Amino acid sequence: MLAPVTSTSHNQTPALDRADRTWLDTHIDGPVLIPVDHDYASETATFNLTLAHRPLVVVGATSTADVQNAVRFAGRRGLPVSINATGHGAVVSATGSLMINTSRMSDIKINSVAPYARIQAGVRANQLIPAAGEHGLAAISGSSPLVGSVGFTLGGGLSPVFGRSKGFAADHVRAFKIVTADGQLRHVTADREPELFWAVRGGKGNFGVVTELESGLFPASRLYGGGLYFGGEHAPAVLETWRGWVEHLPESLSTSFCLLRLPDLPFVPEPMRGRLTLHLRIAYLGSADEGAALVEPLRAAAPAFLDTVAEMPYANVASIHNDPTEPGVAVDRTALLRELSPQALDTLLSLAGPDTPPENHLMMTEVRLLGGALSRPPALPNAVGNRGDAEFCLFIASIPAPVEGDIERIRAVEERFLDRMAPWGTGGMYANFMSTEDTSAASVRMAYDAVAYERLVGIKKTYDPSNMFRINHNIRAA
Ligand SMILES: Cc1cc2nc3c(=O)[nH]c(=O)nc-3n(C[C@H](O)[C@H](O)[C@H](O)COP(=O)(O)OP(=O)(O)OC[C@H]3O[C@@H](n4cnc5c(N)ncnc54)[C@H](O)[C@@H]3O)c2cc1C
């Protein structure tokens, strides 16, 4: 029998006693670590260092049984459960929770006939892409190869390559296994537990720990893609071209832009150092010749100082965005836009363009084109919200200076940015891009359509009435 939860003398955080530790060590095959243990820091690490997780205990799960035992233990002790696969989506402090680190669960099975991948909870895009690639197949993945494939998919899964032609990654999930708050392992499909099947695909970590997921793959081993990099002084002309250009694109072409202000530091490539850069991203699934013809107006809009748009293997897809690979401190926000009218673009350029006053500078302002299959209901309906009226996804981020008050300053700049863009906003947000700034109940609602949100609340009541899984953008049962 477990000893009752105790409190430390310093704060109200319950501590694990010797009996707890013995029980966990006996019932969990992977490591069980508390704050004083070596490796606790790496097991709990986040990518965005504005948040440092300090769970009561972290369980390095090696199997479904480890996950079940960890959840059952947390249930008996009334502890919240947090999930850490890669730390790329850490949004709420895990202090006082039992954390399940899924990174050891990295098995991948490819069925090249159906075709689909069956992946365990800890698989990252940079493991799944080559595994599928061996069969000439592509998995829907995000811009960063380091992101966890399950977390990415459960939050929607917006691909910079397949989104407009295939929809969200969540739209292609056929089945998953999940350990719910009662410790049960459930095999979930459209026919078995259909409400849970609908909710988890979009409702993310609110309903349990997905231990395994089966998702469709697509025959693709190459594409025509890359980046066009322009000096920031060309941003108004190039983006005006891009704005008109995106109105007539085939769904097989995905694109986005990023206005980047990188610091004047030696690790930044020279042409981008200390100045504004416009990075246009292109991913076209048709032939290189057709792709070159499609991209021609952008190339003609201004001289690019770097042009990497070319035939490429799908395995190199991460080079299109070139996302950061090292953890750092960043404050970010997001919004969905229903249009990018000339006025909207002018406003955006006044906030992030060459003439933006230095006190309002942000490190990055990204706009991804949505539409196509992202706007249509999927064949197997799911909870992914805000389809239909969102044509663009805006994401802004900045790195605060290490001086007191700079995080608050950036928050205020970003808040003003979103206020100024609000006339073109849908009022919604894309779940996977929501951050530590978007954790209020009102913000979480913005990720879902109103009816879908009420349905999610009902499903939460059924599967997690005590809100064990609340270390996330939380859908509350009450
Ligand atoms: C650099 C960067 C680039 C990105 N690019 C894209 C992109 O192109 N498209 C896009 O859609 N998103 C993108 N994202 C967002 C990313 O998909 C989400 O943050 C996602 O939640 C990360 O999942 P993770 O498992 O890697 O992170 P973690 O921090 O380990 O997990 C985040 C959350 O995901 C949920 N979760 C993870 N695993 C499980 C599981 N097994 N069962 C249940 N819930 C689970 C939990 O709620 C958990 O708290 C990007 C993020 C970063 C930092």
The ligand as a Tripos MOL2 file, in Angstrom:
@<TRIPOS>MOLECULE
LIG
   53    58     1     0     0
SMALL
NO_CHARGES

@<TRIPOS>ATOM
      1 C1         10.5960   24.5060  -34.2130 C.3       1 LIG1
      2 C2          9.1610   24.0280  -34.2430 C.ar      1 LIG1
      3 C3          8.5410   23.8140  -35.4730 C.ar      1 LIG1
      4 C4          7.2140   23.3810  -35.5320 C.ar      1 LIG1
      5 N1          6.6120   23.2020  -36.7510 N.ar      1 LIG1
      6 C5          5.3330   22.7790  -36.8070 C.ar      1 LIG1
      7 C6          4.6820   22.5800  -38.0550 C.ar      1 LIG1
      8 O1          5.2630   22.7870  -39.1190 O.2       1 LIG1
      9 N2          3.3920   22.1730  -38.0530 N.ar      1 LIG1
     10 C7          2.7160   21.9070  -36.8860 C.ar      1 LIG1
     11 O2          1.5590   21.4890  -36.9500 O.2       1 LIG1
     12 N3          3.3120   22.0810  -35.6930 N.ar      1 LIG1
     13 C8          4.5890   22.5140  -35.6260 C.ar      1 LIG1
     14 N4          5.1780   22.7150  -34.4140 N.ar      1 LIG1
     15 C9          4.3900   22.5170  -33.1920 C.3       1 LIG1
     16 C10         4.4810   21.0620  -32.7130 C.3       1 LIG1
     17 O3          3.8500   20.2060  -33.6380 O.3       1 LIG1
     18 C11         3.7600   20.9560  -31.3660 C.3       1 LIG1
     19 O4          4.4050   21.8020  -30.4470 O.3       1 LIG1
     20 C12         3.7310   19.5300  -30.8360 C.3       1 LIG1
     21 O5          2.8830   19.4850  -29.7230 O.3       1 LIG1
     22 C13         5.0960   19.0550  -30.4120 C.3       1 LIG1
     23 O6          4.9700   17.7350  -29.9490 O.3       1 LIG1
     24 P1          6.1920   17.0440  -29.2050 P.3       1 LIG1
     25 O7          5.7480   15.7260  -28.7770 O.co2     1 LIG1
     26 O8          7.3870   17.1770  -30.0650 O.co2     1 LIG1
     27 O9          6.4050   18.0180  -27.9540 O.3       1 LIG1
     28 P2          6.2480   17.7210  -26.3980 P.3       1 LIG1
     29 O10         6.5650   19.0160  -25.7390 O.co2     1 LIG1
     30 O11         7.0110   16.5520  -25.9920 O.co2     1 LIG1
     31 O12         4.6980   17.4190  -26.2240 O.3       1 LIG1
     32 C14         3.7890   18.4920  -26.3660 C.3       1 LIG1
     33 C15         2.3980   18.0280  -26.0400 C.3       1 LIG1
     34 O13         1.9410   17.1400  -27.0590 O.3       1 LIG1
     35 C16         1.0430   16.2060  -26.4760 C.3       1 LIG1
     36 N5          1.5890   14.8660  -26.6590 N.ar      1 LIG1
     37 C17         2.8330   14.5250  -27.0550 C.ar      1 LIG1
     38 N6          2.9280   13.1790  -27.1050 N.ar      1 LIG1
     39 C18         1.7330   12.6880  -26.7350 C.ar      1 LIG1
     40 C19         1.2090   11.3850  -26.5750 C.ar      1 LIG1
     41 N7          1.9430   10.2970  -26.7970 N.pl3     1 LIG1
     42 N8         -0.0770   11.2400  -26.1740 N.ar      1 LIG1
     43 C20        -0.8500   12.3180  -25.9370 C.ar      1 LIG1
     44 N9         -0.4010   13.5790  -26.0660 N.ar      1 LIG1
     45 C21         0.8720   13.7550  -26.4570 C.ar      1 LIG1
     46 C22         0.9440   16.5380  -25.0060 C.3       1 LIG1
     47 O14        -0.1500   17.4120  -24.8030 O.3       1 LIG1
     48 C23         2.2400   17.2580  -24.7520 C.3       1 LIG1
     49 O15         2.1640   18.1260  -23.6420 O.3       1 LIG1
     50 C24         6.5000   23.1510  -34.3310 C.ar      1 LIG1
     51 C25         7.1250   23.3650  -33.0890 C.ar      1 LIG1
     52 C26         8.4380   23.8000  -33.0460 C.ar      1 LIG1
     53 C27         9.0780   24.0490  -31.7050 C.3       1 LIG1
@<TRIPOS>BOND
     1     1     2 1
     2     2     3 ar
     3     2    52 ar
     4     3     4 ar
     5     4     5 ar
     6     4    50 ar
     7     5     6 ar
     8     6     7 ar
     9     6    13 1
    10     7     8 2
    11     7     9 ar
    12     9    10 ar
    13    10    11 2
    14    10    12 ar
    15    12    13 ar
    16    13    14 ar
    17    14    15 1
    18    14    50 ar
    19    15    16 1
    20    16    17 1
    21    16    18 1
    22    18    19 1
    23    18    20 1
    24    20    21 1
    25    20    22 1
    26    22    23 1
    27    23    24 1
    28    24    25 2
    29    24    26 1
    30    24    27 1
    31    27    28 1
    32    28    29 2
    33    28    30 1
    34    28    31 1
    35    31    32 1
    36    32    33 1
    37    33    34 1
    38    33    48 1
    39    34    35 1
    40    35    36 1
    41    35    46 1
    42    36    37 ar
    43    36    45 ar
    44    37    38 ar
    45    38    39 ar
    46    39    40 ar
    47    39    45 ar
    48    40    41 1
    49    40    42 ar
    50    42    43 ar
    51    43    44 ar
    52    44    45 ar
    53    46    47 1
    54    46    48 1
    55    48    49 1
    56    50    51 ar
    57    51    52 ar
    58    52    53 1
@<TRIPOS>SUBSTRUCTURE
     1 LIG1         1 GROUP 0 **** ****
